[in-house]
Amino acid sequence: MAALTSKTAMRGLRASAPVRSIRSSRKAVCVQYTNNFLNLLVQKDRLSLLEEICEEFEELYCKLTDTQVATLRSAVKLEQEQQFLIASKLQELTGSKNIKLKPTIDTSLIAGFIVEYGSSQIDLSVRGQLEKVAEELQSQLMMKMA
């Protein structure tokens, strides 16, 4: 029955660029359910919502699998082993079953990295350390002036 519905839906679609793209993606080992879902998005003119749908799916999936998502900003690209060590430590800190790191490069950090997860942040960057020193010096200066 599902195959019949899928074929009927495919015949009903006009051969627009998104439809041709989806049809050609079948060559890329795509699961039939994924193709059906993408075709439905095209039919209902909701393809523009795909990124938002994927983000929501990822969030729900992470909740179900007890996966903590963390953004890892570093001054340079970190090696796999370094990322693994950070993820292991973060797993220990959060008690989560799994950790998913989303690495990004932020050259303004000078060196080091910042890990953001949930509402928490761990700042081990040179920029962060310099800011702390500047704040401390500023507060000591203010205390002397008072």
Contacts in CASP RR format, 6 or more apart in sequence:
PFRMAT RR
TARGET T0000
AUTHOR 0000-0000-0000
METHOD contacts of the structure
MODEL  1
MAALTSKTAMRGLRASAPVRSIRSSRKAVCVQYTNNFLNLLVQKDRLSLL
EEICEEFEELYCKLTDTQVATLRSAVKLEQEQQFLIASKLQELTGSKNIK
LKPTIDTSLIAGFIVEYGSSQIDLSVRGQLEKVAEELQSQLMMKMA
2 36 0 8 1.000
6 32 0 8 1.000
6 35 0 8 1.000
6 36 0 8 1.000
6 39 0 8 1.000
9 36 0 8 1.000
9 39 0 8 1.000
9 40 0 8 1.000
9 43 0 8 1.000
10 23 0 8 1.000
10 39 0 8 1.000
13 19 0 8 1.000
13 39 0 8 1.000
13 42 0 8 1.000
13 43 0 8 1.000
16 42 0 8 1.000
18 42 0 8 1.000
18 47 0 8 1.000
19 39 0 8 1.000
19 42 0 8 1.000
22 35 0 8 1.000
22 38 0 8 1.000
22 39 0 8 1.000
22 42 0 8 1.000
25 35 0 8 1.000
25 38 0 8 1.000
26 35 0 8 1.000
38 47 0 8 1.000
38 50 0 8 1.000
40 46 0 8 1.000
41 47 0 8 1.000
41 49 0 8 1.000
41 50 0 8 1.000
41 53 0 8 1.000
58 69 0 8 1.000
61 67 0 8 1.000
62 68 0 8 1.000
62 69 0 8 1.000
62 100 0 8 1.000
65 97 0 8 1.000
65 98 0 8 1.000
66 96 0 8 1.000
66 97 0 8 1.000
66 98 0 8 1.000
67 96 0 8 1.000
67 97 0 8 1.000
67 98 0 8 1.000
67 99 0 8 1.000
67 100 0 8 1.000
68 90 0 8 1.000
68 91 0 8 1.000
68 94 0 8 1.000
68 95 0 8 1.000
68 96 0 8 1.000
68 98 0 8 1.000
68 99 0 8 1.000
68 100 0 8 1.000
68 117 0 8 1.000
68 118 0 8 1.000
69 100 0 8 1.000
69 102 0 8 1.000
69 117 0 8 1.000
70 87 0 8 1.000
70 90 0 8 1.000
70 99 0 8 1.000
70 100 0 8 1.000
70 101 0 8 1.000
70 102 0 8 1.000
70 115 0 8 1.000
70 116 0 8 1.000
70 117 0 8 1.000
70 118 0 8 1.000
71 101 0 8 1.000
71 102 0 8 1.000
71 104 0 8 1.000
71 115 0 8 1.000
71 116 0 8 1.000
71 117 0 8 1.000
72 78 0 8 1.000
72 83 0 8 1.000
72 86 0 8 1.000
72 101 0 8 1.000
72 102 0 8 1.000
72 103 0 8 1.000
72 104 0 8 1.000
72 113 0 8 1.000
72 114 0 8 1.000
72 115 0 8 1.000
73 103 0 8 1.000
73 104 0 8 1.000
73 105 0 8 1.000
73 106 0 8 1.000
73 109 0 8 1.000
73 113 0 8 1.000
73 114 0 8 1.000
73 115 0 8 1.000
73 116 0 8 1.000
73 125 0 8 1.000
74 103 0 8 1.000
74 104 0 8 1.000
74 105 0 8 1.000
74 106 0 8 1.000
74 109 0 8 1.000
74 112 0 8 1.000
74 113 0 8 1.000
74 114 0 8 1.000
75 105 0 8 1.000
75 106 0 8 1.000
75 107 0 8 1.000
75 109 0 8 1.000
75 110 0 8 1.000
75 111 0 8 1.000
75 112 0 8 1.000
75 113 0 8 1.000
75 125 0 8 1.000
75 126 0 8 1.000
76 105 0 8 1.000
76 111 0 8 1.000
77 103 0 8 1.000
77 105 0 8 1.000
78 86 0 8 1.000
78 103 0 8 1.000
78 113 0 8 1.000
83 101 0 8 1.000
83 103 0 8 1.000
86 101 0 8 1.000
86 113 0 8 1.000
86 115 0 8 1.000
87 99 0 8 1.000
87 101 0 8 1.000
88 99 0 8 1.000
90 96 0 8 1.000
90 99 0 8 1.000
90 101 0 8 1.000
90 115 0 8 1.000
90 117 0 8 1.000
91 97 0 8 1.000
91 98 0 8 1.000
91 99 0 8 1.000
94 117 0 8 1.000
106 114 0 8 1.000
108 127 0 8 1.000
109 125 0 8 1.000
109 126 0 8 1.000
109 127 0 8 1.000
109 128 0 8 1.000
110 125 0 8 1.000
110 126 0 8 1.000
110 127 0 8 1.000
110 130 0 8 1.000
111 125 0 8 1.000
111 126 0 8 1.000
112 124 0 8 1.000
112 125 0 8 1.000
112 126 0 8 1.000
113 124 0 8 1.000
113 125 0 8 1.000
114 121 0 8 1.000
114 122 0 8 1.000
114 123 0 8 1.000
114 124 0 8 1.000
114 125 0 8 1.000
115 121 0 8 1.000
115 122 0 8 1.000
115 124 0 8 1.000
END
